[in-house]
Amino acid sequence: MSGLKGAQGSSIGPGHALYVTEPSDGRIVRIDPDTGAVTTFASGLPAAIPEIGVGGVMDVEFIGHTAYALVTLVGPDVGGHNAVGIYRIDSPTTSTLIADIGAFSLAHPPIPAFFVPTGVQYALQRYEGGFLVTDGHHNRVLRVTLDGRVSELIAFDDIVPTGLAVAGRTVYVAEAGPIPHLPQNGKVVAFRPGSQTAINVAAGARLLVDVEFGRGRTLFALAQGFWAGKDGDEGTPAQPNTGSLVRAERDGTFTVVAGPLDRPTSMEIIGNTAYVVTLGGEVWTVDHIAGPPHGDHSSDD
């Protein structure tokens, strides 16, 4: 399907439907994965600030039948008037801030500090009754409880963490890598809570933005593609039609499953089909992705 406005994050929710965020409109839509039919699931969330071009509703996740939205780059530090954090969807038009991640970031800045004090949160992942959140600007993964407590789970060097996946207690993180997002810096790493370091799972894809498990615990990642910007262009997307869906192999490399893709932002896997969301407001399917189970990285979970 097509016609969304700057689609960003995604999740599988009630009815096994695909839920996708539209940051520019402060909206989450529900997409029927069989027909592509689109309906508005939630609206009225803080929208992206037009002058910035990124931010707003970045991701959506469900606990049971309740949806939660991750909102970033809408605070006073960037000229906005809203709170940065996780919002619970209470009705199709109302929501409640349950965790003020912006306030946590202001009170607990990374070392060294970065130029957006409230951070740039990218992905939201359900985890042990609460959530994990990546901050691609502050280079860390946060843990957030349903009663609003925020803590730092792990901090990284300048690697730009993006997408998240979980197997047992092991957390998998996609890394876009620092500017200029070279392919050797596009990695998937894994860690367990309490660890101060992460281990490399696979590397070699440009500007990774998501990671998901498919059948047989095969691990897939989403590469946005070739980035042709320069210093000072942080947050700008890759070049059109240079992205790809890749599979992690046991030898630590990636194999391209499908491409070229046009500036993908997130993906979900239902059965043996990947649903890829793009910045241009489209959702593409890639069928028969699994093949032999090359990527079982969770045998210790």
Phi, psi and chi 1 to 4 in degrees:
 res  aa     phi    psi   chi1   chi2   chi3   chi4
   1 MET       -  165.3   56.3   81.0   57.9      -
   2 SER  -146.1  176.5   61.1      -      -      -
   3 GLY   103.7   -1.2      -      -      -      -
   4 LEU   -75.8  165.1  -59.3  179.6      -      -
   5 LYS  -106.7  101.2  -64.3 -178.4  179.0  179.2
   6 GLY    58.6   52.3      -      -      -      -
   7 ALA   -59.9  146.3      -      -      -      -
   8 GLN  -131.8  -88.3 -178.9   66.5   42.0      -
   9 GLY   -89.9  167.8      -      -      -      -
  10 SER  -153.1  163.4   58.0      -      -      -
  11 SER  -159.9  156.4 -179.5      -      -      -
  12 ILE   -95.2  126.0  -57.7  -60.0      -      -
  13 GLY  -127.4 -158.0      -      -      -      -
  14 PRO   -52.4  141.6  -28.4   36.6      -      -
  15 GLY    74.2   12.7      -      -      -      -
  16 HIS    55.4   30.8  -61.4  -72.8      -      -
  17 ALA   -89.6  164.6      -      -      -      -
  18 LEU   -97.8  128.2 -177.5   67.2      -      -
  19 TYR  -113.8  128.9  -65.8   77.2      -      -
  20 VAL  -130.9  140.2  176.6      -      -      -
  21 THR   -92.0  146.3   67.6      -      -      -
  22 GLU  -119.8   92.2  -74.2 -176.6  -63.2      -
  23 PRO   -59.4  -36.0  -24.2   35.0      -      -
  24 SER   -68.0  -24.3   61.1      -      -      -
  25 ASP  -107.8   -2.5  -79.4    0.0      -      -
  26 GLY    61.4   43.8      -      -      -      -
  27 ARG  -132.9  151.0 -172.7  169.4   79.6  128.0
  28 ILE  -122.3  131.3  -59.2  169.5      -      -
  29 VAL  -112.2  154.4  -62.0      -      -      -
  30 ARG  -106.0  130.1  180.0 -172.1 -173.2  -84.0
  31 ILE  -120.4  126.1  -58.0  172.4      -      -
  32 ASP   -73.0  118.1 -174.0  -46.8      -      -
  33 PRO   -69.0  -16.0   25.3  -33.6      -      -
  34 ASP   -87.4  -38.3  -64.1  -40.1      -      -
  35 THR  -110.0  -18.7   67.0      -      -      -
  36 GLY    80.6    4.5      -      -      -      -
  37 ALA   -64.8  136.7      -      -      -      -
  38 VAL  -116.0  132.2  179.5      -      -      -
  39 THR  -132.9  153.3   54.5      -      -      -
  40 THR   -77.0  124.3  -62.8      -      -      -
  41 PHE   -93.1  -41.8  172.5   73.1      -      -
  42 ALA  -151.3  142.9      -      -      -      -
  43 SER  -139.6  174.6   61.0      -      -      -
  44 GLY    85.0    6.9      -      -      -      -
  45 LEU   -78.4  158.0  -70.1  154.3      -      -
  46 PRO   -56.5  126.8  -27.1   36.4      -      -
  47 ALA   -89.9  161.3      -      -      -      -
  48 ALA   -61.5  144.7      -      -      -      -
  49 ILE   -77.4  120.3  -61.4  172.1      -      -
  50 PRO   -55.4  -37.2  -25.6   34.7      -      -
  51 GLU   -66.6  -23.2  -67.1   77.9   11.2      -
  52 ILE   -88.3  -43.4  -62.7  177.3      -      -
  53 GLY    89.8  -15.7      -      -      -      -
  54 VAL  -130.7  166.8  -64.2      -      -      -
  55 GLY   103.1 -168.0      -      -      -      -
  56 GLY    88.2 -145.8      -      -      -      -
  57 VAL   -78.1  103.2 -169.6      -      -      -
  58 MET   -88.1  -32.5  -67.0  -65.6  -73.3      -
  59 ASP  -155.2  165.8 -154.1   -0.6      -      -
  60 VAL  -140.7  143.6   56.1      -      -      -
  61 GLU  -146.2  155.4 -177.9   62.7  -70.2      -
  62 PHE  -118.2  141.1  -75.1   84.0      -      -
  63 ILE  -119.8  110.1  -65.3 -177.9      -      -
  64 GLY    64.8 -129.7      -      -      -      -
  65 HIS   -98.5    7.5  -76.9   75.8      -      -
  66 THR   -98.3  130.1  -57.7      -      -      -
  67 ALA   -96.9  148.2      -      -      -      -
  68 TYR  -132.1  139.3  -63.2   82.9      -      -
  69 ALA  -117.9  138.5      -      -      -      -
  70 LEU   -97.3  123.3  178.0   65.5      -      -
  71 VAL  -122.4  132.8  177.1      -      -      -
  72 THR  -139.7  164.7 -167.1      -      -      -
  73 LEU    54.9   44.4  -75.0  174.9      -      -
  74 VAL  -129.7    7.3  -64.5      -      -      -
  75 GLY   -87.3  173.4      -      -      -      -
  76 PRO   -60.9  -25.1  -25.3   35.3      -      -
  77 ASP   -68.1  -16.5   58.2  -30.9      -      -
  78 VAL  -119.9   17.6  -65.9      -      -      -
  79 GLY    91.3   11.2      -      -      -      -
  80 GLY   -97.6 -176.5      -      -      -      -
  81 HIS  -134.6   22.1  -54.8  -76.8      -      -
  82 ASN  -127.5  168.5  -66.5  -72.5      -      -
  83 ALA   -87.4  142.3      -      -      -      -
  84 VAL   -91.0  125.3  167.1      -      -      -
  85 GLY   163.7 -154.0      -      -      -      -
  86 ILE  -105.9  128.7  -62.0  175.1      -      -
  87 TYR  -112.7  133.7  -71.3   72.5      -      -
  88 ARG   -87.0  132.7 -176.1 -175.1   65.5 -123.9
  89 ILE   -82.7  114.2  -54.2  -57.3      -      -
  90 ASP   -94.7  -28.9  -61.5  -36.9      -      -
  91 SER  -159.5  175.3   77.9      -      -      -
  92 PRO   -58.9  -17.1  -28.9   38.2      -      -
  93 THR  -129.0    2.4   57.2      -      -      -
  94 THR  -130.8  152.1   61.2      -      -      -
  95 SER  -150.6  162.3   59.1      -      -      -
  96 THR  -131.0  131.6  -59.9      -      -      -
  97 LEU   -70.0  120.6  178.1   72.8      -      -
  98 ILE  -106.8  -18.3   67.1  154.1      -      -
  99 ALA  -146.7  118.5      -      -      -      -
 100 ASP   -91.0   86.1 -166.6  -28.4      -      -
 101 ILE   -69.2  -32.1  -63.5  175.9      -      -
 102 GLY   -60.5  -44.2      -      -      -      -
 103 ALA   -64.0  -40.6      -      -      -      -
 104 PHE   -60.7  -44.7  171.0   85.2      -      -
 105 SER   -63.9  -38.1  -61.6      -      -      -
 106 LEU   -65.4  -37.6  -69.8  171.0      -      -
 107 ALA   -80.9  -22.8      -      -      -      -
 108 HIS  -132.2   68.4  -56.3   85.7      -      -
 109 PRO   -67.6  151.4   26.3  -35.0      -      -
 110 PRO   -71.0  163.3   29.7  -36.1      -      -
 111 ILE  -121.4  117.1  -60.2  173.5      -      -
 112 PRO   -73.8  161.5   30.6  -36.5      -      -
 113 ALA   -73.4  155.4      -      -      -      -
 114 PHE  -117.4  170.1  -71.8   84.0      -      -
 115 PHE   -77.7  -12.2   61.1   86.8      -      -
 116 VAL  -107.1  102.3 -179.2      -      -      -
 117 PRO   -60.6  -31.5  -25.1   34.8      -      -
 118 THR   -87.5   -1.1   55.9      -      -      -
 119 GLY    82.4  177.4      -      -      -      -
 120 VAL  -131.1   93.1 -178.0      -      -      -
 121 GLN   -78.1  141.8  -65.5   76.7   36.5      -
 122 TYR  -117.3  -50.7 -170.3   89.4      -      -
 123 ALA  -127.6  149.3      -      -      -      -
 124 LEU  -123.5  128.0 -179.9   66.5      -      -
 125 GLN  -135.3  128.1  172.7   68.7   47.2      -
 126 ARG   -63.1  137.8 -177.3  175.9   65.7 -107.3
 127 TYR  -159.2  115.7 -172.6   74.6      -      -
 128 GLU    48.2   53.0  -65.2 -172.7  -13.1      -
 129 GLY    79.8    0.3      -      -      -      -
 130 GLY  -141.9 -139.7      -      -      -      -
 131 PHE  -140.8  156.4  -58.9  100.6      -      -
 132 LEU  -111.0  145.5  -58.6  177.3      -      -
 133 VAL  -136.2  129.9  173.7      -      -      -
 134 THR   -90.0  140.2   51.2      -      -      -
 135 ASP  -115.2  103.1 -169.3  -38.3      -      -
 136 GLY   -71.3  -15.3      -      -      -      -
 137 HIS   -93.1  -43.5 -172.5   52.2      -      -
 138 HIS   -88.6   -0.2  -70.9  178.1      -      -
 139 ASN    56.0   55.3  -67.8  -67.9      -      -
 140 ARG  -155.6  164.0   56.2 -170.2  179.0 -174.2
 141 VAL  -110.9  128.8  176.1      -      -      -
 142 LEU  -104.0  151.1  -56.1  175.1      -      -
 143 ARG  -111.6  132.7 -169.8  168.3 -173.2  173.2
 144 VAL  -130.3  129.9 -176.4      -      -      -
 145 THR   -94.8  164.9   64.0      -      -      -
 146 LEU   -68.4  -20.0  -71.8  178.6      -      -
 147 ASP   -92.8   13.6   60.5    2.3      -      -
 148 GLY    93.3    4.6      -      -      -      -
 149 ARG   -77.4  132.1  -71.2  174.5  -68.5  159.9
 150 VAL  -119.3  134.7 -176.4      -      -      -
 151 SER  -143.6  157.9   58.4      -      -      -
 152 GLU   -86.0  121.8 -177.5 -179.4  -82.0      -
 153 LEU   -87.2  -43.8 -169.4   59.7      -      -
 154 ILE  -156.3  144.7 -169.2  170.9      -      -
 155 ALA  -116.6  146.1      -      -      -      -
 156 PHE  -119.9  170.2  -59.1   98.5      -      -
 157 ASP   -72.0 -168.8  -66.0  -32.3      -      -
 158 ASP   -76.0   82.3 -173.6   15.8      -      -
 159 ILE  -119.8   -9.2   51.9   84.8      -      -
 160 VAL    58.9   74.6 -168.6      -      -      -
 161 PRO   -68.6  139.9   26.3  -34.0      -      -
 162 THR  -127.0  -97.3   53.0      -      -      -
 163 GLY   -74.3  161.1      -      -      -      -
 164 LEU  -132.4  147.9  -73.0  163.4      -      -
 165 ALA  -146.3  156.2      -      -      -      -
 166 VAL  -132.5  138.2  169.5      -      -      -
 167 ALA  -134.9  111.9      -      -      -      -
 168 GLY    63.5 -126.5      -      -      -      -
 169 ARG   -99.1    0.9  -61.8 -165.8   71.5 -118.8
 170 THR   -86.4  132.7  -57.5      -      -      -
 171 VAL  -105.8  130.0 -179.5      -      -      -
 172 TYR  -108.4  133.5  -66.9   78.5      -      -
 173 VAL  -126.7  131.1 -177.2      -      -      -
 174 ALA   -85.1  138.8      -      -      -      -
 175 GLU  -117.4  123.5  -62.7 -178.9   -2.1      -
 176 ALA   -73.9  -26.2      -      -      -      -
 177 GLY    82.6  155.7      -      -      -      -
 178 PRO   -68.7  161.5   29.3  -36.0      -      -
 179 ILE   -54.1  132.2  -75.1  176.6      -      -
 180 PRO   -95.8   29.3   35.8  -36.7      -      -
 181 HIS    56.4   54.5  -55.2  -59.4      -      -
 182 LEU   -68.9  151.2  -61.8  174.4      -      -
 183 PRO   -59.7  -35.4   15.6  -28.5      -      -
 184 GLN   -67.2  -16.1   60.8  -95.2   33.7      -
 185 ASN   -96.7   -4.9  -65.2  -34.8      -      -
 186 GLY   -84.0  102.5      -      -      -      -
 187 LYS  -130.4  161.0  -57.3  176.8 -178.7  179.7
 188 VAL  -114.2  128.3  171.7      -      -      -
 189 VAL  -122.7  165.0  -60.4      -      -      -
 190 ALA  -137.6  148.0      -      -      -      -
 191 PHE  -154.2  166.1   70.7   93.4      -      -
 192 ARG  -116.6  149.2  -72.8 -167.8  173.0 -170.4
 193 PRO   -53.3  136.8  -27.9   36.7      -      -
 194 GLY    99.8  -20.4      -      -      -      -
 195 SER   -81.4  143.1  174.7      -      -      -
 196 GLN   -96.1   -3.8  -60.3  -58.6  -51.8      -
 197 THR  -135.3  159.0   58.1      -      -      -
 198 ALA  -117.9  151.7      -      -      -      -
 199 ILE  -101.6  147.5   60.5  170.3      -      -
 200 ASN   -74.4  133.9  -71.3  -23.2      -      -
 201 VAL  -103.1  -48.1  175.1      -      -      -
 202 ALA  -158.5  154.4      -      -      -      -
 203 ALA  -148.2  159.4      -      -      -      -
 204 GLY   118.3   22.0      -      -      -      -
 205 ALA  -126.9  141.6      -      -      -      -
 206 ARG   -77.5  125.2  -70.5 -177.4  179.6  -88.9
 207 LEU    54.7   66.2 -144.5  169.8      -      -
 208 LEU   -68.1  136.7  -71.1 -173.5      -      -
 209 VAL  -123.5  -11.2  -67.2      -      -      -
 210 ASP  -158.7  161.9 -153.6   -3.8      -      -
 211 VAL  -147.5  137.4   56.7      -      -      -
 212 GLU  -148.9  153.7  -65.2  -73.4  -14.4      -
 213 PHE   -94.4  140.0  -79.5   99.5      -      -
 214 GLY  -110.6 -159.9      -      -      -      -
 215 ARG   -60.8  148.1  -74.3 -179.3  174.1  174.5
 216 GLY    64.6   23.8      -      -      -      -
 217 ARG    57.6   26.8  -69.5  -62.6 -174.4 -171.6
 218 THR   -71.2  131.4  -54.6      -      -      -
 219 LEU   -99.8  126.7 -168.5   65.2      -      -
 220 PHE  -116.2  152.0  -64.3   89.1      -      -
 221 ALA  -134.7  159.5      -      -      -      -
 222 LEU  -119.0  119.7 -167.7   62.0      -      -
 223 ALA  -104.5  126.6      -      -      -      -
 224 GLN   -75.6  -26.5 -163.3  170.2   87.2      -
 225 GLY   117.3 -156.0      -      -      -      -
 226 PHE   -77.2  123.7 -176.5   80.5      -      -
 227 TRP  -104.5  122.8 -169.4   83.9      -      -
 228 ALA  -115.2   23.9      -      -      -      -
 229 GLY   -83.3 -162.6      -      -      -      -
 230 LYS  -143.7  173.7   58.0 -175.7 -177.4  -60.2
 231 ASP   -54.4  134.5  -74.2  -14.9      -      -
 232 GLY    99.5   -8.9      -      -      -      -
 233 ASP  -100.9   25.9  -69.3  -17.7      -      -
 234 GLU   -54.1  136.1  -69.1   87.0  -11.7      -
 235 GLY    91.9   -9.6      -      -      -      -
 236 THR   -77.0  146.2   56.7      -      -      -
 237 PRO   -77.5  173.7   28.6  -35.4      -      -
 238 ALA   -72.0  172.5      -      -      -      -
 239 GLN   -67.3  147.0  -64.3  -63.9  -60.3      -
 240 PRO   -57.1  144.3  -25.0   35.1      -      -
 241 ASN    58.7   37.2  -60.7  -52.9      -      -
 242 THR  -122.9    5.5   60.9      -      -      -
 243 GLY   -87.1  171.7      -      -      -      -
 244 SER  -159.8  155.8   58.4      -      -      -
 245 LEU   -96.8  126.5  173.5   65.4      -      -
 246 VAL  -125.6  156.3  -62.3      -      -      -
 247 ARG  -113.7  134.5 -178.7 -179.4   62.8 -129.2
 248 ALA   -79.1  131.4      -      -      -      -
 249 GLU  -104.2  163.2  -53.5  -68.6    1.1      -
 250 ARG   -64.5  -23.7  -74.0 -172.5  177.6  -83.8
 251 ASP   -85.6    7.6   62.5    0.0      -      -
 252 GLY    86.7   11.1      -      -      -      -
 253 THR  -106.9  173.4   62.9      -      -      -
 254 PHE  -113.2  145.0  -73.0  118.5      -      -
 255 THR  -114.9  131.7  -63.7      -      -      -
 256 VAL   -71.9  126.0  174.4      -      -      -
 257 VAL   -95.3  -39.9  175.1      -      -      -
 258 ALA  -154.4  147.2      -      -      -      -
 259 GLY   169.6  169.5      -      -      -      -
 260 PRO   -77.0  148.9   29.1  -34.8      -      -
 261 LEU  -114.2  148.0  -58.0  173.7      -      -
 262 ASP   -94.8   97.9 -175.7   14.7      -      -
 263 ARG    48.4   58.3  -64.5  162.1  -62.3  166.1
 264 PRO   -65.2  151.1   26.3  -35.4      -      -
 265 THR  -121.7  -31.2   54.7      -      -      -
 266 SER  -160.9  169.4   67.4      -      -      -
 267 MET  -151.5  158.3   67.0  171.9  170.6      -
 268 GLU  -133.7  151.6  -57.1  -61.0  -32.9      -
 269 ILE  -120.2  123.0  -63.2  174.9      -      -
 270 ILE  -119.8  116.3  -57.1  175.2      -      -
 271 GLY    63.1 -120.0      -      -      -      -
 272 ASN  -112.1   23.6 -155.9   21.6      -      -
 273 THR  -123.4  133.1  -62.3      -      -      -
 274 ALA   -96.7  134.7      -      -      -      -
 275 TYR  -108.3  113.0  -67.5   78.2      -      -
 276 VAL  -106.2  122.7  178.8      -      -      -
 277 VAL   -94.8  138.0  177.2      -      -      -
 278 THR  -121.4  156.0   75.2      -      -      -
 279 LEU   -61.4  -26.4 -170.0   62.8      -      -
 280 GLY   -78.0    4.7      -      -      -      -
 281 GLY    84.6   27.6      -      -      -      -
 282 GLU  -116.5  158.5  -61.3  175.1  -24.6      -
 283 VAL  -126.2  123.7  178.1      -      -      -
 284 TRP  -112.6  148.2  -71.3   75.4      -      -
 285 THR  -106.4  142.1   59.6      -      -      -
 286 VAL  -122.4  111.8 -177.9      -      -      -
 287 ASP   -90.8  158.9  -62.6  -38.5      -      -
 288 HIS    56.2   51.5  -48.9  -62.6      -      -
 289 ILE   -85.4  -21.1   61.7  171.5      -      -
 290 ALA   -71.9  -62.3      -      -      -      -
 291 GLY    63.9 -159.6      -      -      -      -
 292 PRO   -62.1  145.7  -21.8   33.1      -      -
 293 PRO   -74.8   77.7   29.2  -35.5      -      -
 294 HIS   -73.7  -24.4  -64.7  -75.8      -      -
 295 GLY  -115.8   38.2      -      -      -      -
 296 ASP   -75.5   95.9 -173.2   -8.5      -      -
 297 HIS  -104.4   13.6  -60.9  -74.3      -      -
 298 SER  -124.8   26.3   56.7      -      -      -
 299 SER   -66.6  -18.6   59.0      -      -      -
 300 ASP   -91.9    3.9   60.6  -20.5      -      -
 301 ASP   -90.8      -  -67.1  -36.3      -      -
